[in-house]
Amino acid sequence: MISDLRPQPHRFHDGGTDSEPPDVDAPPQIVLEREVQGEREVFRMLRRIGYSDEEYGELLVPAHLDSFRTDLASVPTLFTWLVPKTGSILPPALLHDGLVDRPQDYLGRPLDRPAADRVFRRAMRDTHVGAVRRWLVWAAVTLATIHVGTPSWSRLRHVRYVVAADGTLAVIAALGTIATLDLFDVLDWLPWMGDRPWELELVGGLAGAVVIPLLLALTWGRFAAAGAIGGISLAVLLHVTVALVAITLLYQATEVLARRTPVAVAMAGAVVVLSCAVLTGLLVASA
């Protein structure tokens, strides 16, 4: 139904504490206490968060305030430009953490991890997370679910899902690399690009970035929708992701060197700046 697609923020409510009962008429109160575990930052929830799911009824997270810890939205730093760790995604992320961490970490009807992922998607809708973003996030957590598995899956079924998912990502990454080489006329292996003007090759490459993941997603079985979304996203954003990985690795390497040899890094930075200044001057002079 169309009404099911509309945000329903009233589904989130205050989940109470160990001494206070839930209040379905009160808005959720997210009260967090920060802790540092080594180099990892986690948070303890001081109040439960409640969510009335349309399929599974009332769910309260966490069951035990003293023992539950969360890292907020579990988003790799590389992708926080697309999916932030806080904001409108935070209440659904806290809910999802409690539903998938351990069965004893929430109060409510039992549900397996794929069901928890669907609840997460609906919860994101109810906090006004954009449709594209919430389906991308759902596809990402579904991939994690495939790797973790559930007790109801046989070992053979679990392996089948993992092979389909990882195989799809590997094929898309390989084809994306070949497509890039094809675009610059280094190779001519992909028939949907071929030896054509670069504009047509670019259009053909983008078309293939949609069609190929859709076909590969059919091997994902019940998770085909997640395979299609994740596959197309990887194919389209492959070059952006590679660039971000390279920048991130360069930054992390610089941070390590700055901690270990700050003087050497400062001198290297000065040399780079001076070289850039000289090069700029020469180019301006020769223009």
VOKOLDO-677595 format. One record per residue (C-alpha): chain; x, y, z. Coordinates in Angstrom, 3 decimals, decimal comma. Layout:
N
 cadena       c1       c2       c3
      A        X        Y        Z
...
END
This chain:
287
 cadena       c1       c2       c3
      A    0,000    0,000    0,000
      A    1,098    3,574   -0,699
      A    0,592    4,490    2,962
      A    3,206    1,899    3,926
      A    5,819    3,906    1,992
      A    5,249    7,081    3,976
      A    7,374    7,875    7,041
      A    5,630    7,139   10,327
      A    7,864    8,747   12,963
      A    5,376    7,983   15,748
      A    6,514    4,351   15,596
      A    9,620    5,362   17,567
      A    9,011    6,042   21,243
      A   10,712    6,239   24,612
      A   11,722    2,752   25,717
      A   12,188    3,614   29,395
      A   14,891    2,258   31,692
      A   15,284   -0,611   34,134
      A   13,108    1,334   36,572
      A   10,803    3,171   34,112
      A    8,363    1,460   31,744
      A    8,204    2,308   28,037
      A    5,978    5,223   27,043
      A    4,561    4,813   23,529
      A    3,215    8,380   23,643
      A    6,605    9,972   24,365
      A    9,263   10,628   21,723
      A   12,466    8,580   21,920
      A   15,185    9,932   24,178
      A   18,648    9,023   22,993
      A   20,987    9,427   25,961
      A   24,495    8,070   25,418
      A   27,569    7,702   27,614
      A   30,874    7,628   25,738
      A   33,515    5,005   26,483
      A   36,922    4,353   24,923
      A   38,070    0,761   24,504
      A   41,646    0,963   23,281
      A   41,419    2,975   20,057
      A   37,737    2,154   19,627
      A   34,969    4,547   20,642
      A   31,711    2,974   21,878
      A   28,632    4,237   23,679
      A   26,398    2,937   26,463
      A   22,710    3,749   26,161
      A   21,205    5,209   29,329
      A   17,609    4,852   28,074
      A   16,017    2,246   25,845
      A   14,695    3,103   22,438
      A   11,324    1,658   21,440
      A   10,013    0,921   17,960
      A    6,580   -0,403   16,982
      A    7,262   -2,354   13,804
      A    4,365   -3,026   11,466
      A    5,310   -6,710   11,194
      A    6,966   -7,644   14,501
      A    5,258   -5,313   16,962
      A    7,020   -3,515   19,793
      A   10,798   -3,885   20,003
      A   12,909   -2,428   22,818
      A   16,682   -1,936   22,617
      A   18,667   -2,748   24,630
      A   17,345   -5,350   27,009
      A   20,205   -4,692   29,442
      A   21,415   -1,118   29,647
      A   24,536   -1,980   31,650
      A   26,033   -4,473   29,196
      A   24,958   -3,200   25,769
      A   27,454   -1,120   23,781
      A   27,094    0,443   20,335
      A   29,374    2,206   17,856
      A   26,374    4,160   16,496
      A   25,888    3,701   12,745
      A   28,507    1,120   11,734
      A   29,736    2,966    8,649
      A   33,360    2,679    7,448
      A   35,085    6,057    7,472
      A   35,513    5,711    3,712
      A   31,762    6,012    3,145
      A   30,683    8,579    5,729
      A   30,356   11,114    2,890
      A   27,413    9,015    1,684
      A   26,061    7,596    4,960
      A   26,751    9,652    8,122
      A   27,157    7,942   11,486
      A   24,621   10,198   13,208
      A   21,606   12,294   12,279
      A   18,313   10,800   11,107
      A   19,930    7,390   10,707
      A   20,946    7,162   14,390
      A   17,689    5,830   15,978
      A   17,337    3,040   13,369
      A   21,046    2,230   13,700
      A   20,792    1,845   17,486
      A   17,721   -0,332   17,018
      A   19,495   -2,507   14,443
      A   22,590   -2,899   16,632
      A   20,427   -4,324   19,396
      A   18,508   -6,637   17,076
      A   21,542   -8,245   15,414
      A   24,231   -8,166   18,108
      A   22,871  -10,915   20,379
      A   19,340  -12,307   20,794
      A   19,326  -11,250   24,427
      A   20,068   -7,603   23,540
      A   16,464   -6,649   22,802
      A   12,983   -7,198   24,166
      A   10,300   -8,301   21,754
      A    9,286  -10,972   19,291
      A   12,169  -13,222   18,128
      A   13,432  -12,459   14,635
      A   16,421  -13,580   12,608
      A   19,048  -11,290   11,097
      A   17,429  -10,863    7,640
      A   14,207   -9,844    9,409
      A   16,175   -7,390   11,570
      A   17,589   -5,869    8,382
      A   14,059   -5,329    7,047
      A   13,031   -3,712   10,318
      A   16,077   -1,452    9,991
      A   14,987   -0,396    6,504
      A   11,470    0,420    7,654
      A   12,819    2,256   10,694
      A   15,009    4,416    8,448
      A   11,918    5,282    6,449
      A   10,213    6,399    9,652
      A   13,034    8,802   10,544
      A   12,938   10,371    7,075
      A   16,141    8,823    5,752
      A   16,017    9,282    1,974
      A   14,813    6,355   -0,106
      A   18,080    5,945   -2,050
      A   20,224    6,120    1,084
      A   18,139    3,662    3,097
      A   18,089    1,067    0,309
      A   21,859    1,438   -0,119
      A   22,343    0,971    3,632
      A   19,981   -2,008    3,637
      A   21,952   -3,625    0,800
      A   25,184   -3,106    2,756
      A   23,866   -4,647    5,983
      A   22,373   -7,512    3,962
      A   25,840   -8,275    2,624
      A   27,089   -8,402    6,221
      A   24,190  -10,712    7,100
      A   25,112  -13,038    4,245
      A   28,641  -13,374    5,617
      A   27,530  -13,827    9,229
      A   24,660  -16,190    8,389
      A   21,814  -17,300   10,624
      A   21,293  -20,511   12,653
      A   18,401  -21,516   10,367
      A   20,674  -21,790    7,319
      A   22,445  -25,021    6,471
      A   26,177  -24,780    5,867
      A   25,678  -25,446    2,151
      A   23,087  -22,687    1,881
      A   25,337  -20,248    3,713
      A   28,284  -21,036    1,426
      A   26,052  -20,596   -1,608
      A   25,035  -17,096   -0,513
      A   28,607  -16,087    0,301
      A   29,966  -17,379   -3,019
      A   27,215  -15,596   -4,951
      A   27,794  -12,304   -3,114
      A   31,592  -12,298   -3,156
      A   31,678  -13,642   -6,712
      A   29,391  -10,843   -7,861
      A   31,548   -8,153   -6,272
      A   34,731   -9,687   -7,704
      A   33,287   -9,907  -11,231
      A   32,023   -6,318  -11,093
      A   35,398   -5,036   -9,861
      A   37,204   -6,955  -12,624
      A   34,821   -5,789  -15,346
      A   35,055   -2,221  -14,063
      A   38,834   -2,328  -14,375
      A   38,622   -3,788  -17,883
      A   36,001   -1,193  -18,860
      A   38,338    1,591  -17,747
      A   41,165    0,178  -19,857
      A   38,733   -0,247  -22,756
      A   37,645    3,389  -22,484
      A   41,272    4,498  -22,868
      A   41,812    2,022  -25,746
      A   44,303   -0,106  -23,845
      A   42,066   -3,168  -24,291
      A   39,098   -4,010  -26,487
      A   37,471   -6,914  -24,668
      A   33,950   -5,770  -23,787
      A   31,423   -6,074  -26,652
      A   29,074   -3,500  -25,119
      A   31,888   -0,942  -25,419
      A   33,990   -2,157  -28,337
      A   36,100    0,018  -30,635
      A   33,788    3,027  -30,816
      A   34,063    6,776  -30,194
      A   34,762    7,392  -26,514
      A   31,333    8,947  -25,946
      A   29,607    5,744  -27,102
      A   32,050    3,618  -25,120
      A   31,239    5,651  -22,001
      A   27,494    5,188  -22,525
      A   28,017    1,487  -23,196
      A   30,092    1,156  -20,046
      A   27,390    2,811  -17,934
      A   24,739    0,563  -19,495
      A   26,833   -2,480  -18,683
      A   27,275   -1,193  -15,118
      A   23,514   -1,562  -14,732
      A   22,734   -4,688  -16,761
      A   25,598   -6,944  -15,598
      A   24,942   -6,456  -11,845
      A   21,231   -7,111  -12,422
      A   22,037  -10,442  -14,076
      A   24,574  -11,394  -11,396
      A   22,076  -10,511   -8,649
      A   19,875  -13,396   -9,795
      A   22,418  -15,751   -8,189
      A   21,692  -14,185   -4,766
      A   18,318  -15,950   -4,450
      A   16,133  -14,318   -1,797
      A   18,661  -11,482   -1,518
      A   18,531  -10,600   -5,226
      A   17,277   -7,067   -4,546
      A   20,251   -6,370   -2,271
      A   22,570   -7,879   -4,877
      A   21,183   -5,631   -7,588
      A   21,428   -2,462   -5,486
      A   24,882   -3,253   -4,139
      A   26,188   -4,424   -7,503
      A   25,013   -1,391   -9,446
      A   26,307    0,925   -6,718
      A   29,737   -0,708   -6,824
      A   29,854   -0,613  -10,616
      A   28,869    3,049  -10,830
      A   30,968    4,217   -7,864
      A   33,974    1,944   -8,468
      A   36,332    4,711   -9,536
      A   35,187    7,026   -6,758
      A   35,750    4,222   -4,238
      A   39,241    3,463   -5,579
      A   40,153    7,154   -5,392
      A   38,847    7,401   -1,827
      A   40,783    4,273   -0,820
      A   43,978    5,745   -2,260
      A   43,433    9,093   -0,503
      A   42,595    7,342    2,766
      A   45,709    5,153    2,621
      A   47,864    8,192    1,834
      A   46,359   10,083    4,763
      A   46,818    7,149    7,168
      A   50,417    6,657    6,059
      A   51,094   10,376    6,569
      A   49,575   10,208   10,063
      A   51,802    7,268   10,996
      A   54,903    9,027    9,720
      A   53,923   12,264   11,461
      A   53,717   10,440   14,790
      A   56,992    8,591   14,327
      A   59,145   11,186   12,505
      A   57,450   14,609   12,788
      A   60,562   16,554   11,764
      A   61,077   14,485    8,595
      A   57,407   14,897    7,628
      A   57,591   18,667    8,193
      A   60,705   18,882    6,002
      A   59,086   16,761    3,291
      A   56,008   18,980    3,395
      A   58,140   22,089    3,036
      A   59,933   20,563    0,019
      A   56,599   19,698   -1,634
      A   55,213   23,201   -1,064
      A   58,397   24,840   -2,372
      A   58,456   22,571   -5,425
      A   54,830   23,399   -6,200
      A   55,548   27,108   -5,858
      A   58,524   26,899   -8,230
      A   56,554   24,812  -10,756
      A   53,644   27,252  -10,649
      A   55,993   30,175  -11,236
      A   57,671   28,458  -14,207
      A   54,330   27,584  -15,787
      A   53,048   31,143  -15,357
      A   56,261   32,577  -16,800
      A   56,103   30,288  -19,859
      A   52,407   30,967  -20,597
END
